[in-house]
Amino acid sequence: MGANHDHHHHAPPRDFGRAFAIGTVLNLAFVGVEGAAGIVTGSMALLADAGHNLSDVLGLLIAWGGAELAKRPPSKRFTYGLRSSSILAALANAILLLVAVGAIALEASQRFADPPPVPGATVMLVAGIGILVNTATALLFVSGRKGDVNVRGAFLHMAADAAVSAGVVIGGALILFTGALWIDPLASLLIVAVILWSTWGLLKESLTMALQAVPRNIDADAVADALLALPGVARLHDLHIWPMSTTEAALTAHLVMPEGHPGDAFLADLQHRLAHDFGIDHTTVQIELGNGAECRMHGRGCGDA
């Protein structure tokens, strides 16, 4: 019987602390400007957008907190550190986006009955600043959105905001030229549809990660085949692959090797190969001789393979 554990990292997760700090400051300043403009002009569109932008600041803070907690070193109690807090942050961000969407939809549908007069030019100017602020913030996270679902949550939040502001600008222009006040709530509803579309994927992915599903960039069958192809491995059981954070994965497996323990070099090579080929950072393997060791959790690869 042998067990070994490795802390090999194929690539350290990028640090987006500075991006979160800049984004938070930029957006808080804009919320102040937009809220004040909404009060002065009596524009509900601007006030609603300011409220939505405030929910974004909260979204950025949640994502930032998750990313920072994920960097905490392991302790006696949290033996993997607090890595999975980045998964919880992504999930919280998706839920927050859905709540914000619900609030905008409710506000917009109530406005259809009695649309208030809106000063188109002022609305366009303030929302135009919003496009710049939100786009600039989204660009801070663009490089990390593919590899880290938490950073993708922050990116989607800001990109959705830029779309909201663009919708408000277009609405303001149309109101200015046509005088049709119902355009304002209609623009809000179209924006809601856009945000819903982008949030659904984030919600689904962060939820499956929270439930410890195999990360979507790892093919569990390919991993099982690679393990079974190793010299001396007769069978494989209790194979588990799960996300430890939004950027790291772990694996445990029982390898049945009738000829005995192959030695540390075999384990080191196996760990290197899993990290290199599949991006699995933390590998724990149990070697068994195959004389009656049972498979308790009947997953993929139980019994003869």
C-alpha positions in Angstrom: 0.0 0.0 0.0 1.4 3.3 -0.9 0.1 6.9 -1.0 1.6 10.0 -2.2 0.5 13.6 -2.5 1.9 16.3 -4.7 1.5 20.1 -4.7 2.6 20.7 -8.2 1.1 23.8 -9.9 0.9 23.9 -13.7 0.4 27.7 -13.7 -0.2 30.0 -10.7 -3.6 31.7 -10.9 -3.2 35.3 -12.1 -3.6 38.0 -9.4 -6.5 40.4 -10.3 -6.3 42.3 -7.0 -5.3 45.5 -8.8 -8.0 45.1 -11.4 -10.6 44.6 -8.6 -9.4 47.7 -6.7 -9.4 50.0 -9.8 -12.8 48.7 -10.9 -14.4 49.2 -7.5 -13.1 52.8 -7.2 -14.2 53.7 -10.7 -17.6 52.3 -10.3 -18.3 53.8 -6.8 -17.4 57.2 -8.2 -19.7 56.7 -11.1 -22.6 55.6 -8.9 -22.3 58.9 -7.1 -22.3 61.0 -10.3 -25.2 59.0 -11.8 -27.3 59.0 -8.7 -26.9 62.8 -8.3 -27.8 63.3 -12.0 -30.9 61.1 -11.6 -32.1 63.1 -8.6 -31.5 66.5 -10.3 -33.2 65.5 -13.6 -35.9 63.4 -12.0 -34.8 60.6 -14.4 -35.9 57.2 -13.1 -33.8 55.5 -15.8 -30.6 57.1 -14.4 -31.6 56.3 -10.8 -32.4 52.7 -11.7 -29.1 52.4 -13.5 -27.2 53.9 -10.6 -28.9 51.3 -8.3 -27.9 48.6 -10.7 -24.3 49.9 -10.8 -24.2 49.8 -7.0 -25.1 46.1 -7.2 -22.1 45.8 -9.5 -19.8 47.3 -7.0 -21.1 44.6 -4.6 -20.5 42.0 -7.3 -16.9 43.2 -7.8 -16.3 43.1 -4.0 -17.7 39.6 -3.7 -15.4 38.4 -6.6 -12.4 40.3 -5.1 -13.1 38.8 -1.7 -13.3 35.3 -3.2 -10.0 35.7 -5.1 -8.2 37.0 -2.0 -9.5 34.3 0.3 -8.5 31.7 -2.3 -4.8 32.8 -1.7 -4.9 32.1 2.0 -2.5 29.3 3.0 -3.8 25.9 4.3 -4.4 25.6 8.0 -5.0 22.7 10.4 -8.7 23.1 9.9 -8.8 24.2 6.3 -6.2 21.8 4.9 -6.7 23.0 1.3 -6.7 26.7 2.4 -9.8 28.6 1.4 -9.5 28.0 -2.3 -13.1 27.1 -2.9 -14.3 30.5 -1.8 -13.6 31.7 -5.3 -16.3 29.1 -6.5 -18.8 30.5 -3.9 -18.0 34.0 -5.0 -18.8 33.2 -8.6 -22.0 31.6 -7.5 -23.0 34.6 -5.4 -22.2 36.9 -8.3 -24.5 35.0 -10.6 -27.3 35.1 -8.1 -26.8 38.8 -7.5 -26.9 39.5 -11.2 -30.3 37.6 -11.4 -31.7 39.7 -8.5 -30.5 42.9 -10.2 -32.2 41.8 -13.4 -35.4 41.0 -11.6 -35.4 44.5 -10.0 -34.9 46.2 -13.4 -37.6 44.1 -15.1 -40.1 45.0 -12.4 -39.3 48.7 -12.6 -39.5 48.7 -16.4 -42.8 46.9 -16.5 -44.4 49.3 -14.0 -43.1 52.2 -16.1 -45.0 51.1 -19.2 -48.3 52.1 -17.6 -47.2 55.7 -16.9 -43.8 56.6 -18.4 -42.4 59.8 -16.8 -40.9 62.6 -18.9 -37.2 62.1 -19.3 -34.6 64.7 -20.3 -33.0 62.8 -23.2 -29.8 64.7 -23.6 -28.8 64.6 -19.9 -29.6 60.9 -19.7 -27.4 60.3 -22.8 -24.5 62.2 -21.4 -24.5 60.4 -18.0 -25.1 57.0 -19.5 -22.3 57.7 -22.0 -19.9 58.1 -19.1 -21.3 54.8 -17.7 -20.3 53.0 -21.0 -16.7 54.3 -20.6 -16.4 53.3 -16.9 -18.0 49.9 -17.3 -16.1 49.0 -20.5 -12.8 50.1 -18.9 -13.5 47.9 -15.9 -14.6 44.9 -18.0 -11.3 45.2 -20.0 -9.3 44.8 -16.7 -10.7 41.3 -16.4 -10.8 40.3 -20.1 -7.5 38.3 -20.0 -8.7 36.0 -17.1 -12.3 35.3 -18.2 -11.4 32.0 -20.0 -9.5 30.3 -17.2 -11.2 31.5 -14.0 -15.0 31.4 -13.6 -14.8 34.0 -10.7 -12.9 36.5 -12.9 -15.4 35.7 -15.7 -18.2 36.6 -13.3 -16.6 40.0 -12.7 -16.1 40.5 -16.4 -19.7 39.5 -17.3 -21.0 41.9 -14.6 -19.1 44.8 -16.0 -19.8 43.9 -19.7 -23.6 43.6 -18.8 -23.3 47.1 -17.3 -21.8 48.6 -20.4 -24.7 47.1 -22.3 -27.2 48.6 -19.8 -25.6 52.0 -20.2 -25.5 51.7 -24.0 -29.2 50.8 -23.9 -29.9 53.9 -21.8 -28.0 56.1 -24.3 -29.9 54.7 -27.3 -33.2 55.1 -25.4 -32.3 58.7 -24.5 -31.5 59.5 -28.2 -34.8 57.9 -29.4 -36.8 59.8 -26.7 -35.1 63.0 -27.7 -36.0 62.6 -31.4 -39.4 61.0 -31.1 -40.7 62.1 -27.8 -42.0 58.5 -27.2 -41.6 57.9 -23.4 -42.3 54.2 -23.6 -38.9 53.7 -25.2 -37.2 54.1 -21.9 -38.9 51.0 -20.2 -38.6 49.0 -23.4 -34.9 49.6 -23.6 -34.6 48.3 -19.9 -36.4 45.1 -20.8 -34.2 44.4 -23.8 -31.1 44.9 -21.6 -32.6 42.5 -19.0 -32.8 39.8 -21.8 -29.1 40.4 -22.6 -28.0 40.1 -19.0 -30.1 37.0 -18.4 -28.5 35.3 -21.4 -24.9 35.9 -20.2 -25.7 35.1 -16.5 -27.2 31.7 -17.1 -23.9 30.2 -18.2 -22.1 31.6 -15.2 -24.8 30.3 -12.8 -24.7 26.9 -14.3 -20.9 26.6 -14.3 -20.4 27.9 -10.8 -23.2 25.7 -9.4 -21.7 22.5 -10.9 -18.3 23.6 -9.5 -19.9 24.1 -6.0 -21.3 20.5 -6.4 -17.8 19.3 -7.1 -18.4 18.1 -10.7 -15.4 17.3 -12.8 -14.2 20.7 -14.2 -15.4 21.2 -17.8 -11.9 21.5 -19.2 -11.0 18.0 -18.0 -12.1 14.8 -19.7 -12.7 12.2 -17.0 -12.7 9.3 -19.5 -9.3 10.4 -20.9 -7.9 10.7 -17.4 -9.1 7.1 -16.6 -7.6 5.8 -19.9 -4.3 7.5 -19.2 -4.2 5.9 -15.7 -5.1 2.5 -17.0 -2.4 2.7 -19.7 0.4 3.1 -17.1 2.7 0.1 -16.9 1.7 -2.4 -14.2 -1.8 -1.0 -13.7 -4.4 -3.8 -13.9 -7.5 -2.0 -12.7 -8.6 1.4 -11.5 -11.3 2.3 -9.0 -12.5 5.2 -6.8 -11.4 7.8 -9.3 -12.5 11.3 -8.2 -11.7 14.6 -10.0 -13.1 17.9 -8.5 -12.4 21.6 -8.6 -10.6 23.0 -5.6 -11.0 26.6 -6.7 -12.1 28.3 -9.9 -8.6 27.6 -11.4 -7.3 24.4 -9.7 -8.3 20.7 -9.7 -7.6 17.7 -7.5 -7.7 14.0 -8.2 -7.7 10.8 -6.0 -7.6 7.3 -7.4 -6.9 3.7 -6.4 -4.7 1.8 -8.8 -4.6 -2.0 -8.6 -1.0 -3.1 -9.4 -0.6 -6.9 -8.7 3.2 -6.7 -9.1 3.5 -4.4 -6.1 4.4 -0.7 -5.5 6.3 0.7 -8.5 8.3 3.2 -6.4 8.4 7.0 -6.0 9.7 7.7 -9.5 6.5 6.2 -10.9 4.3 8.5 -8.7 6.4 11.6 -9.5 6.1 10.9 -13.2 2.3 10.2 -12.9 1.8 13.5 -11.0 3.8 15.5 -13.5 1.9 13.9 -16.4 -1.6 14.7 -14.8 -0.5 18.3 -14.2 0.9 18.7 -17.7 -1.7 16.8 -19.8 -4.9 17.6 -17.8 -4.1 20.6 -15.6 -4.7 18.6 -12.4 -2.6 20.2 -9.7 -3.2 18.0 -6.6 -2.9 14.2 -7.1 -3.3 11.5 -4.4 -2.9 7.9 -5.6 -3.4 4.7 -3.6 -1.6 1.6 -4.8 -3.3 -1.7 -4.1 -2.2 -5.3 -4.8 -5.7 -6.4 -5.8 -6.3 -9.1 -3.2 -9.9 -8.3 -2.3 -9.8 -4.5 -2.0 -13.4 -3.4 -2.7 -14.7 -0.3 -4.5 -16.9 1.5 -2.0 -18.2 4.4 -4.1 -19.2 2.8 -7.4 -18.0 5.4 -9.8 -16.3 5.2 -13.2 -13.6 2.6 -13.3 -14.9 0.2 -10.6 -14.0 -3.4 -11.0 -12.2 -4.7 -14.0 -11.5 -2.1 -16.7 
